[in-house]
Amino acid sequence: MNYDNIIYQVKDGLAFVTINRPQKLNALNGDLINELFDAFDHIGKDADVKAAIITGAGDKAFISGADIQELAVLNPMSGKEKMLKGHALFNLIENTGKLVVAAVNGFALGGGCELSMACTLRFASADARFGQPEINLGVIPGYGGTQRLSRLVGKGRALELILSGDMINAEEAHRIGLVNKVYPKEQLLEETEKFCRRLMAKGPIALRCALEAVNKGLNQTLEDGLNLEANLFGLLCSTEDMREGLTAFLEKRKPVFQGK
């Protein structure tokens, strides 16, 4: 698959999506968003792709934010439409039903921080920086930051970051729960790939159901979330993967899941 703003590769079932606008610090623009739509639509539909890593080209940025030149010409109607397009993309990433890990290798600001939050997990290099600086431009986070950030780190921490517009380093992002793991920069992709491949050996149907239970359950009452969990567990009881997992445990061997 050939793109102008991203590099898309698949290696042994693991997709690598690299934001490739290093001359613009990998800023999000309309063309880039369209290409990410296409790539993650393909990832979600391709049975041979089991997981994905998204990272940034160059040494400075994961995604530095939105393209300011595009923001400067927005009016109320086009501004809302642009934000809704971002919502649709990030919802697609969040709900692929597959593991998507953000390997944050530098600045993850504004839309970059928001995109990382739509991923299943976030791994960061030690020199990564996170923030929602939109308030410094007279606007607010518009690609889901006001909603996902509070769900990840709590209302107080989210408001502190959104209202101040300040950046935080990878260590602080890890401390408050925004980042799952921090690695030296030269080890980030290698360690992220190792983690993904370990999870790719798990049952793909169970992984999809776990993601659905957590993502949907967050927006439901506890009672409804528990009912969703029970329904998904019951569904898994009909799968060959469940029988393989239980048999392998009893036979003291590693399971070989087929996604059936």
HUCORTA-V534100 format. One line per field, one symbol per residue. ss: DSSP state (2 for helix, 1 for strand, 0 for the rest). burial: # if it has 9 or more other C-alpha atoms within 8 Angstrom, else .. A space follows every 10 residues. Layout:
ss: ???
burial: ???
//
This chain:
ss: 0000011111 1001111110 0222000102 2222222222 2222200000 1111110000 1110010222 2000022222 2222222222 2222000011 1111001110 2222222200 1111100011 1022222000 0000222222 2220222222 2222001112 2222200000 1110222222 2222222222 0002222222 2222222000 0222222222 2222220002 2222222222 0000000000
burial: ....####.# ..######## ##..#####. .##.###.## #.##....## #######..# #######... #..#....#. ..##.##.## ########## ########## ########## ########## #####..... #.####.### ..##..###. ##..###### ..##.##### .##.#..#.. ###..##..# .########. ###.###..# ...###.##. .#...#..## #####.###. ....#.#...
//
